[in-house]
Amino acid sequence: MKIAFFSTKPYDREFFEKENEKYGFELHFFETHLGPHIVNAIENEDAVCVFVNDKLNRNVIEILAKKGVKYIALRCAGFNNVDLQAAKDFNIQVCRVPAYSPEAVAEHAMAMLLTLNRKTHKAYNRVREQNFALNGLLGFNLYQKKIGVVGTGKIGKAFVKIALGFGAEVIAYDIYPDETLINLGVKYVALETLFMESDIISLHCPLTADNHYLINKESIDKMKYGVTIINTSRGNLINTNDAIQALKTKKIGLLGIDVYEQEEKLFFKDLSATIIDDDTIQLLLSFPNVLVTAHQAFFTKEALEQISQRTLKSIDDLIKKGTTDPEVLL
């Protein structure tokens, strides 16, 4: 069994090679992302393992099928980058990792919120320069603030529990309300109501055709003046240009993003010696009330262990049984 891994870094190799001691698959690692530019390099592979910025459109999937690839394994929860209908048409089974340490992403979302609010990143730099003044570092209590959570799946649920621990009032939107959260005091409301009432909005929903640019000028106009928005889900949930305009007018008071709609050109790369021609990200980084991390929310030891375990188990199940756990299959 040969598996080609794309968009890999040293840490991917470390965790997958360790987990593969149980299976003995032949693993090939590529640092480049999978897309039309590299698909023809695949030879004699039974499966490909891909990440969030790999592009598996119909053309790529057709070539994979012609080359004998039988399985596409996503080592992430989101699958908006895969043409699932094409995979079915070419008889390629697709699996994913629907939940890998949801606490990792939830904790990072809260870390971004706390950093932006209490300005610990700015305080760190100030103190290192022997500047101990507090001017410009004013924050606000999370206690009794109204936090709106969009999406209460495993990650959203973990974030809700953290927010409740701070004494915040949590309202939520999800097409499938969670009874355990309702019992904890969470109130499910219409999305428009969530936009209107929330002091803080945290996005924890998958990207679909229906919620592309969920945060746009129209939805931002409904929000409170000075609203805080945190996004650790998918970049295309936010219309970046609309968010920038709202930052300029101070309608958005704080913005924390671990994802970005053009991130495949930037994230997971060291571009410190490069001139970046993406004017939008450069403008975002110029705002003192914006915090950007590079798709880091998932990045914990526990999450990487669970990703490697779930991915290789799914492939092994598909080979031996032709199926695997229902929540994993797409």
N, C-alpha and C positions, 0 to 999 in steps of 0.2 A: 504493500500500500504506500503510494507516494503522495505527499501533500506539499503543495507550493504555498508558502506564506508571503503575503505582500504587505507593504507599508510597515515593515518590521524594524524594530530597534533592538539594541543589545538586551534590554530587559525582556522583550518578547521571547527572544531566543533562549534566554536563561530559564524562564519559567516553563516554556513548552518542552524544551529538551529534558528538563527534570521530570515533568509529568509523563513524557513519552517513554520513560523507562518501563512503564507498565505495559506499553503496547508494542513497541518496536517498529513503529512506522518509519518510513524514510522521509525526513523533513528537509525541504529546501527553502531557504530564506532569501527574500528579495527586499531591499530597502525601498525601492520605488513602489509607487501605488499601482494597482492593477487598472488598466484602461486600454484603449485602442493602441496606444503607443508601445505596449509591452506584451500584449496577449499572444503574439506569434512566437514569443520566446518559450512558451510553455510546451514541453515535450514529455510524453509518457507519464503525465500526472493523473492520478485518480481523483484528486480533490484540490480545491483552492481554499485557502483561509484568508479572509479579507477583513478590513477595518472600515471605519466610518467614512473615509475619503476615497475609497476605491470606487471606481465607476463601472458598474456591471449593467450596461445597457443591452439592448437586443443584439446588436452587432457583436459585442464582446462575448455574450453568452452563446451565440451561434458558433463562434470560433472555438470556444471552450468545448462545446458539445462535439464538434468535428474532431477535436483532438483527444476525445475520449474521457473528458472530465465528467464524473458522475455526481459529484457533490460540491456544493458551495457552502462553506461554513463561515458565518459571520461571528467574529469574536467581539460582538457588541450587541446591544439590545435593538437599536434602530435599524431599519431595513429600507429606508427611503431611497437608498442609492442602488437598489437592485430591482431590475425589471422582473417581477415575480411571474408575470404571465409568460414572458419569454422562457423563463426557467421551466415552467410547466410544459410549454410547447416543445422544448427540446429535451424533456425527460431528465432534467437535472434536479435532484433534491436539494432543498435549501433549509439550513438550520441556523439558529442564532443562540445567543446567550441572553435570555430575557431578564435575568436578574443576577447581577454579580455584585455582591456587597452593596446593596442599595444605600446602606449607611455611609459608604464612602462619598457618594455624590451628594447626599443630603447634608453631610457634615461640611463638605466644601462649599455648598450653597450658603450655609449659615456662616462659615468663615468669611466668605466674600461680603456678606451683609454686615457682619461685625467690623470687618476691616474698613469698609467704606464709611460706616456710621461713626466709629470711634477713631478713625484715621490713624490706626496703629502703624501703617506703612509709612505715613508722613512723619509720625512721631519718632519712629526708628531712625530715619535719616537725620532728623533734627538733632536728636541727642548725640548721635555719632559726630556731629559737627559742633557739639557743646552748646547747642541752642536748647535751652530748657523752658522757653516761653510756651504758654498754652494758647496764645492767640491763634485763631484759625483751626483749632482742633475740636471745636464744640460738636458734640454728638447729641443723641437723644436716647431715652430708655426704650427698649423693646417691650418692657412690661406694659400691658394694657393697650399696646398698639394693635391695630387690625391688620393681620397678614392674610392676603388672599393667595391661595395655592391653586394653581391651574394644573389639574391632573393629580389624582391620588392613588396611583398605582404603587408599586413597592417603594420607589424612591420618594414620591410625593408623600406617601404615608409616613416614611421615616422622617422626612423634613417636618411634617405636621407635629409629630411627637416631640421633636427638638424645640420647635416654636412654642408649643404648649408648656414646655419646661421653663421657658423664659417668662411665662405668665402672659403671653400674648393672646389676643382673641383671634381665632382662626376661622375664616370662611373659606369655602372651597367650591370648585366647579369640576365636575366629572360626569360623563354620561352614565357611569356606573358608581353611584354613591357607595361608600364603604360604611357598613353598619357599625363596625368597631370604632371608627372615628366619630360617628354620630353620637355613640355612647360616651365618648370622651368630651363631648361638648362642641364638636365641629359642626358648623351650620353650612349645608350645601345651598348655594344660591345660583341664580342665572348668571351667565358670564358677564352680561352688561352690568348687573348689580355688583359683581365682584370688582369690575373696573372702577365703578363709581365710588365704592365705599372703602376700598383698601388703602392703607397708608403704605404698605409694602406688597409687591406682587412677585411671587416666585413661580417660575415656569418649570413644570415637571411632566410634560406631555410629549408623546412622540410626534414627529412631523408627518402630517398627512396632507393630501390635496386640499382638504377642507380648512385646515388651520395655517396654511402657508401665509406668512405675514400677519399672524394673529395680532401682533402689536404693530399698529400702523397709525397714521394720522387720525383716522376716525376713532379708533379705540383709545388712543392717548388723549384725545379731546374730552373723553368721558371721565378721565381719571382726575384725582385730586391734584391740586397744584403742589409741586414738590414731591411727587410720588417716587418711591424707590422701586426699581425693577431689577430682578436677578434672573439670569437665564443660564442654566446648566444643562439644557436639553439639546436643542438643535438650533443652529444659527439662523435658519430661514424662518423661525418663528417671529423674528423681529425684522421689520423693515429698517435697516440701519440708517438710511438717509432721513426717514421720518423721525427716528430717535434722535439724530443729531440736531434736527431743527427744534425738537422739544427740549433738548439740553440747552440750546442757545437761548430759548425763552424762559428757561428754568421751570418749565412744566414738569420735566423729569428732574428730580433733585439729585438722585444718585442712580448710577447704572453699573451693574456688575455682570459681565458676560464671560463665560468659560468657553463659549462657542461663538462662531462668527460665520456669516453666510458665504464668505469667500475664503474660509480658513484652509481649504486644501492647498492653496498657494503659499501658505505661511506656516501653519502649525506643524509641530513635530520636526522642525528644521532649525538649525542655528544660522540665522541671517544677520548676525551682529556685525559682520564685515561687508554687508550688502546694502546697496541702495534699494529700498523698497518702493516700488512705484504704485502701490495701492494707496491713493490719497485718502480714501475713506478710513482705513484703519489708522493712518497717521493722524488724521483729524481727531478720531476717537481718543487716541492716546494723548492728545494735547489737552484734553479736559481734566481738570484737577478732581472732578467728582465722578470719574469713570475708572473702573478697575477691570482690566482684561487679564485673564489667565488663558493659557493655550491648551484647552481641552484637557485639563489636569484633574478634573473632579473625580474621575474614576481611579486615579493613579495611587493606589495603596497596595501594600504587599498582599493583603487579604483578597482584594479584587483581582489581582493578576493571578493568584493561585486558583481562584474560582473560575476565572475565564479559561485558563488552560485546562482545568479539570473538566468543565462542562463541554468545551469544544471537542476535545479528543474523545470523551465518552460518547458524544452524539455521533461522531464519525464512526466509531467502533460499533455502536448500535445499528447504524444504517447499513454498515457492511454485513453484519452478522444476522440482523433481524429484518432489515428493510424498513425499519421505522425506529422512532425513539420517543421520548416523552412528548405529549401533545403540545405543551406550551413552547417547546423548542422548535417545532416544525413550522415552516411558512408555506 
